[in-house]
């Protein structure tokens, strides 16, 4: 859903007057409660790169040990999660990318991903997140 956001930069004219009822109606969807669905369930709706230019939907059976930590991320019983695991164990996919997909599809909200440096986060965005968003049908249509 795209919104017309007024340009409030200095020197620009203010937008036209809007009726308060229009503004309230426009803001009401933000009050909709989030969908109660587990991160592991939403993860199946996104694609991951499995080879050279080959994409397939996420499968929880490939890394079943990541299902519980994934679901803990949105649990109201915990306020943080620490996971220590070996290389190539789907940590980033399960604990960063899948919760991001959950925040897009199940509970739309602003989400921040912090990384070591600004360059590293730009690289992550270009090399990992961008292709994932473009190759996952539900994410690409949004």
SULRASUL-V953358 format. One line per field, one symbol per residue. phi: phi as a letter, one per 40 degrees, with the letter a starting at -180 (. if undefined). A space follows every 10 residues. Layout:
phi=???
//
This chain:
phi=.bbccccbcd gccccccbcd cccccccddc ccccccbcdc ccdccbbbcb acfbbacdbc ccbccccccd cccccccbba abbbaccfbg ccdcbbcccc ccccccadac bbbcbcbccc cccdcccbcd dccccbdccc cc
//
